[in-house]
């Protein structure tokens, strides 16, 4: 019985040690935001999107530096944590597709070609492994209209 409890305990320690997801801390008050683009704005395509950050530094993906990360832009999808995977996406690598744009080289702006109509945008800071920080550093989701 003693060996069973030791095996269970060791399994828990190993599982916790390999999880890695959502373990990168963010400092209190850290935030990301859209610089020069606000909820309700009407714009023309291509849309210039500038990423603002306070309380943390921008660093390329793979850089292991305290209080740093790189930007991800969510386009036309639910806010982080409310997507199809729910809260699980808070602890997982951010996927890369047309709705989840990675800026792993440390970019702080982009030019987006968006079709006419309404579009929802949210910034999410990812750690060196493209995983949201703990607590997550995200912007408010904004809605813009492309004319």
NORSUL-V606832 format. One record per helix or strand of 3 or more residues. SS is the DSSP state (a for helix, b for strand). FROM is the first residue (numbers start at 1). LEN is the number of residues. If there is no record, write none. Layout:
# NORSUL-V606832
ss:SS from:FROM len:LEN
ss:SS from:FROM len:LEN
This chain:
# NORSUL-V606832
ss:a from:2 len:18
ss:b from:31 len:4
ss:b from:47 len:8
ss:b from:68 len:8
ss:a from:86 len:6
ss:b from:100 len:3
ss:b from:109 len:4
ss:b from:117 len:10
ss:b from:142 len:5
